[in-house]
Amino acid sequence: MAGTDRQSEFILDHRRRIVLLLVIGVISIMTARLFYLQVIHHGYYNRLAITNRIQRERMVAPRGLIRASDGSKLVVNVPVYQISLVPGKISGREDRLDLACEWLGIDSKSLFASLDEWKKRYPDGREMPVVQSAEKGQISILMENRSLFPFFKLVMKHRRQYPEGNLATHILGYVGEVTDEELKDDDRFRPGDLKGRTGIEYKYDEHLRGDAGVRIIEISAEGIKVGEYDGISHDDDFDEFVQSRPPVPGCDLYLTIDIDFQRILEREFNCDKGCVIAMDPSTGGILGAVSRPSYDPNIFMGGISEKDWNMLHGDPAKPLFNRAIQATYPPASTFKMIVCYGAFYFDLVAKGALLEPCYGGHQFGNRYFRCWKPEGHGYANMFDAIVNSCDVYFYQIGERMNADQFAYAGRLFGLGRKTGIDLPSEARGILPDHSYFDRRFGKRKWTKGHLLNYSIGQGEALTTPIQLCQMVAMIANGGKRIKPHVVDRVVDTEGAEVYRNDNTAVPISQMDNEILRFIQRSMIAVVSGEHGTGRASRVPGLTSAGKTGTAQNSGEDHALFVVYAPVENPEIAIAIIMENAGHGGAVAAPMARRILGAYFHPGAAWDGKFRYGKTVIAGAGR
């Protein structure tokens, strides 16, 4: 009996030991697991916990400002709130989304259709912009009902505003939201980000854009923002996740544009279609430019409607087209300075040589080439031919000059090639040489008749207004090559200069200064001479040098005029083209008078007898 009791006690004791060992084992396992979770993988699980309440929020960097030469603001930023939809927070709340749309004045059917398309395009759940610039009432509704509508998010953005309206529109350009393709190609972009599309906004987009920042926010279980942190640090391996970074605003651009002079150009250039561009001959800096017709870039603020875009894009007058650098025109008689240079440079005619007299036209083979003046100019030398713009004299030069000689002289003054101005989509123009004519018409299938047209700036030759302005600037500065530009310098947020355009005027070794001085004297007489075709551009007390041009086309003639002043120390070079307006001497030269008068005599009244549309100068030529 005693043995049985001892055996039972032994078994019970054994079982107690097993249970104790099991308890110790379980406790050990739990302790080890807790150690594993709380010590070894503390950072990982801490990251998961904080991820549920701490999030990164992207902060868009403001674009840099665009300023005139005196610092006046031409383009600024306006803070707006964008309403975005968070797809991942909609499930189970569809009825609330309908209610939110009703309160916010949003078409729910269109929104759901857009959302379906958005999810297919972006399966990663990224936010969908719904309202680009929210109204105050919409903002109030969302702020007061954040817990009710957690799927809607207010995002602070910056929209571009142009305080001066359409002032210098084609120079400044406009911005638009990034496209799907741009989102794929550049991971710095997010839906709704802005990118330059035309003008300076496009050309200097990298400088203007800035770098986005990151803000650390705390959210509630329903996804509502409840706090914000400059930065949170828990473990070394977590610092990167919680590190905040402020956005870096884009750089400011300081232009060469004189805002007061730009206003003068906008006011005085009363022309339906055409352009005027003015340059500093010593630096190439653009002082002002106007292209007509124009548009107000503020129409793009917050996103342009399809109706407005179609109206702008479909307008046959092309208001989005920057005629100053993109349009090409026959240079007409403004090209006669180039022909003069080539004729003297290649010894085709002596400076004082009288050629066959002009009786209103020139017979060449079976064709009769007319002069602009039906009664003719009589005998003339090169000086007289430029001053009076005698076509017959230059037809005879065209008989002596070959295509390559024309092209050589033109290229010396920058024609037939892009000027390199810091604006997008500049046209090259056409300055034909022998190989061009062979390609265009076939070998031996073009004649001297083509060169006679070439000699008066008609036919195949095409130039841009910026090329003509550069040409007259080079004549003004003594034959130095300059690079036209509209941005003087780029300045960062600290005020440090990060870029400056090259203002250096480079002498051209091939330039014959004696011929150049002859051309300068001729252009002075075009304005000051009794019968000079540009006499309608005269400004009292100012000595200027210019040349008229009248470009023939399928409709009414285009009026051209190029000029620089003052002759003694040139400050400004101007090219004017007025489409379908008539003769250069009668229309464009008076326009130059008003512009030069307002520039050199600010505040004076320049609405006298030379105003376009009121008085035409008797006998003013081409």
C-alpha positions, 0 to 999 in steps of 0.5 A, a space after each residue: 500500500 505504501 509503495 502504491 502511494 509513493 508511486 502515485 506521488 512520483 507520477 504526480 510530481 512528474 506531471 507537475 514537472 512536465 507542466 512546469 517545464 511546459 509553462 516555462 517553455 511557453 513563457 520562454 517562447 513568448 519572451 523570445 517572441 517579445 524580444 524578437 518583436 520589440 528589440 530585434 525588429 523594433 524598427 520594422 514594426 515601429 515603422 508599420 505602426 507610425 506608417 498608419 498615422 504618419 504620412 508624407 505630403 508632397 509640397 509643390 515648389 512655387 515657380 520663379 517670377 518673371 520680371 522686366 529689366 527694372 524688376 517689375 513683375 510680369 509673371 507672378 504666382 497666385 495661391 489656390 486650393 485644388 480639390 483632389 479625390 483619393 481613390 483608396 478612400 472611396 470604398 464603402 462611402 459611395 453614397 457620401 461621395 454623391 452627397 459631397 458632389 451635390 454640396 460642391 456643385 460637381 456632376 457626380 456622373 461625370 466624376 464617376 466616369 472620370 474616376 473609372 478612367 483614372 483608375 485604369 490609367 493609374 492603378 497605383 491609386 494616385 490622387 485625381 485632381 477634380 477642381 483646379 481652383 476651388 471657390 471659397 464655398 467649396 473650401 469651407 464645405 470640405 474644411 467643415 466636413 473632413 470626417 464626412 468626406 475623407 476621400 476629398 483632399 484640399 491641396 495648396 497649389 500655385 497658379 500663374 498670373 500675368 498682371 499686365 494682361 497681354 503685355 509681351 504675351 508671346 515673349 512670356 508664353 504660358 504654362 499648362 498641366 503636365 501630360 500623361 507622357 510627361 508623367 511617365 518620362 519624368 518622375 519629378 512630376 505629379 498630376 496637376 503640376 505645371 510646365 512651360 508650354 511656350 515663350 520664356 515659360 517653356 525655354 527656362 522651365 528648368 530654372 523656373 520650376 524649383 524642387 518639390 518638398 515633403 511635409 510630415 503629417 499625422 492622420 487619424 484612423 479616418 485619414 483626416 489630417 490632425 497634426 504636422 511635424 517639421 520632422 520625426 526621428 525614432 531610429 537611424 533606419 527610420 530617419 529617411 522616412 520621416 525627414 521633412 524637406 521644404 520646397 525650393 522655389 524656382 529662380 526668378 528671371 530678369 528680362 531685357 524688356 523695358 516695361 515702359 517701352 513695351 507699353 509704348 509698343 503695345 499702344 502704338 502698334 495699331 495693326 491687325 496682323 504683324 509685329 514690331 521688335 526692338 533690340 539694343 544694338 550693342 548687346 542684342 538684348 530685346 527691349 520690346 516686341 509685339 506680335 499681332 494678333 495677341 491673347 491674354 495668357 490669364 485664360 490659361 490660369 487654372 486650366 483653359 476650357 476646350 471651347 477657349 482652346 479651340 477658339 485660340 487654336 482654330 483662329 485663322 489669324 493665329 493669335 498663338 503664333 509669335 510672328 517676331 520669330 516664327 513668321 517668315 516674310 520676303 525682306 523686300 527692299 530692306 534686302 537692298 543693303 545686303 545686295 549693296 554689300 555683295 555688289 561692292 564686296 565682289 567688285 561687281 559695280 563701282 560705288 559711284 557707277 551709273 547704270 542704265 537709267 530707270 524709266 519705270 521698268 527693266 526688260 530682261 529677255 522676254 520679261 519686263 521687271 517693273 520698278 515700284 515708281 511707274 515714271 522711273 528714277 532716271 539715272 542713279 548710282 548705288 547711293 541714290 538707288 538705296 535712298 530712292 529704293 530704285 528697283 531697276 538699279 538692283 535688277 541690273 545688279 541681279 544680272 551681275 550677281 550669282 546666287 552664292 554671292 547673294 547668300 554670302 552677303 546675307 549670311 554675313 548679316 545673319 540671314 538664312 540661319 536662326 539667330 539663337 534667340 532664347 525663345 522656342 520655335 524660331 524659324 530659319 528663313 530661306 536665303 537661297 544659294 546655287 544648291 537651293 535653286 537646283 533643289 527647288 527647280 532642278 539643275 539648269 531649270 532656273 534662270 537669271 530672272 529668279 536672281 532679279 527678283 532676289 535682288 529686290 528681296 522678293 522671290 525665294 528669299 524669306 526672313 524673320 523679323 528678328 533676323 531683320 532686326 539683328 541685321 539692322 543692329 549689326 549695321 548700326 554697331 559697325 558689323 559686330 555679331 550679337 546674339 538676340 536674347 530676352 533673358 538678362 540673368 537668372 537669380 535664385 531665392 538667395 539673390 545669387 546669380 546662377 546664369 547671365 546671357 552673353 552680351 558680347 558683341 563680336 567683330 566679324 573679321 570678314 566685314 568690310 568696314 568701308 562698305 558698311 559705312 557707305 550703307 550707313 550713310 545711305 540709310 541716313 539719307 533714306 530718312 533725312 533725304 528730301 526724296 528718301 523713302 523713309 522720310 515719314 519716320 523722321 523725329 525732330 532732334 533725332 538722327 536715324 538711319 532706316 530702310 523701307 520695304 514693301 513685300 508683294 504677296 497674294 494679297 495686299 502688300 506687307 509694309 516693312 521698315 527697319 531703323 536704328 537711332 541715334 546714328 551717333 551712338 545707336 541705342 535701339 534697332 527696330 524692325 516693323 512688319 505690317 501685314 497687308 497694310 500697303 507700302 513701307 514708306 507710307 505705313 511702316 515708316 510713320 509707325 516708326 516715327 511714333 515709336 521712336 518719338 515716344 522712346 526718345 521723347 517720353 511724354 510728348 504728343 506723337 499723334 500728329 499727321 503721320 498717324 497710320 490711318 489718318 494721313 498717308 505721306 505723299 510720294 512715300 515709296 517702298 
